Amino acid sequence: MSIEQNIVLSIKQLTAEKIERFKHKKSIFVSSEFLSGFGNFEGCSLEEVIELMHIQNVEHLPNLYKVFLLEFGKNNGGIIEVDGYHQLKNVKRYLIHLLYSEGNIITLPDNVFVFFNNSGTCLDFFYTHDVNDDPPVYRYCEGNDNFIQIESKLSKWFTNHLQVRRSHNNNIF
């Protein structure tokens, strides 16, 4: 099974597990309306993926991330907290503005794709200057004066993110 297939399957399995936990939870807050948002997957079209590349000024996206966008780019079933199509249109511009407004000495290179915004304080991205289909992931956190590598591979970022979500779900439900 490819890395891409494994990540897609993991997201779908985690969503199914969460739905089952909700169904068995005895709570007035868990209604069929509440559950209806989970497990509904909607991907981006190829044209929308190309539009995002254009907006973020990159010529290449890792295959793993393209597959993620095509499968879950607009709705990932409510399980994984990753920016979707509409947020991705503005997140790189937001990071550039954040760096500028802080008077930071670092600037964001053109050849990065910003894909995750954690409440506006930390943003994750990967470089696209080579055709690496599993690039390292970097983070900028508000107030810092540098970018730090947080994962050696994008697939590892997804895997770890999914493990955290699974652990969080197991502890809550």
N, C-alpha and C positions, 0 to 999 in steps of 0.2 A: 504494500500500500504506500502511495506517495505521501510526502509531508503534507501536501495540500489536501488530499483526501482524508488524512488522519485528523487534521484540524477541523475540517468541515464536519466529519463524523462526530468528533468530540463536542462541538458546539451543539449539534442536534441532540446528542445523547444527554448532555447536561440540561438542555431545555426540557426534554422529556422527563428527566428525574425531578426537576423543579415543579413541573406541572403535577406530577404524581404526589409530591409532598403537599402541594397546595390543596389537592383534592381530598387528601386524608386529614387535613388540618381542620379541627372543629372550631371555626371562627366565623363570626358574622362578616368579617372583612374579606373573606374568600368567597366571592360570588362567581357565577358563570361569566358575568361581564368582566370581572377582574381577570379571570383566566383567559379570556378571549384574546388578550394582547400577547400572550406567551405562545411560542411555537409558530407564529406567523412570520415566515421568512420572505423577504423581498430583496432581490438583488438589484444592482445597477445594470443598466444596459451597457453594451460595449461603447456606445456613443457617450454615455455619462462618464464612463471610466476615462475615455479620451478627453472629455471636457475637464475632468479633475486634473489630469496630467497637464493640460494646457494652463489652467488657472494657477497650478502650483509650479508651472514652468519647468517640468521635467520631461525627458524623452523616454525614460524607461521606468517601469515598475517591476519589482520582483514578481515572479509568477504566483507565488503564494499569496501576495497581497491582491493581485488581480483576481485570483480565484475567490478570495474573501469578498471583494467588492461585488463580483458577479453573483455570488450566492447570497450575501448578507448586507450589501452596501447600503440599503435603505431601511431594512428592519432585520435585526439578528435574533428575533424571538424574545427579546427582553432579558437575555441571560448574560451577555458580555457587554461591558461598558466600554465600547469603542465608538469613536466618532463615526457618524454615517455621512452619506452623500451631502446633505445640506450643510452640516457643520464643516465638512472637509473643504468646502468652497471658501471658507473664511479663516480657517485655523492658521495657515501659514502667514497670512497678512497680520493676524492677531499677534503671532510670535514676533514678527518683524517690528510691529508697533511697540510691543512690550520691551523689547531690547532697546529700541530708540528712546522710549519714554523714561527708562531707567538710566539713561545716559551711559549705557554699557559700552565698553571698549570692544566687545566682540560683535560681529555681525553674522547674520545667517547666510551661508552660501546659497547661491541659486539652485545648486544641484541636490537639494534635499526635499523629501516629501514628509510633511508633518501630518501624522495620522492619529494622534491621541492627545486630548486636552483634559487634564485632570483638574477640573474646577478652576481653570484659568491660572493655576499656580505652577504646574509642571506640564511640559509639553514634550512628547516623544516623537522622534523622527528617524529616518534612515537616509543615507546618502545614495544617490542614483547615478553617480558619475561613471560607474562601471556596470556591467550587466550581471552582477551578483544576484542570484535569485534567493539568497538567504543572507542578507546583509546584517551587520551589527546594528543595534538600536541605541540611539543616544537620547539624552534628556537634558532639557533646560528647565531649571526651577527659578521662579521669580526671586530676585535678589542675588543670584549667583553671578559670577563673572566668567563662567566657562560652561562648556557642554561636557557631559560625562557619558561614557559608554555604560549602559545598564545591562545589556545583553549581548552576547557574542553573535547571536543569530536571531532573525525575526521569528523563525519557527519556535525558538526557545521562549521569546517574549509571549507569543500566543499560548504556548503550553503552560507557562508559569501563570499567566493571567487566568487561564481556565482552571488551573488547580486552586488558585486563590478563591475564585468564584465558587467552585465546588465545595471547598472547605467552609466558606462563608455560608453557603446554602445549607450545608449539613449542620452547622452550629445553630442556625436560626430555625430551621424547619424540622 
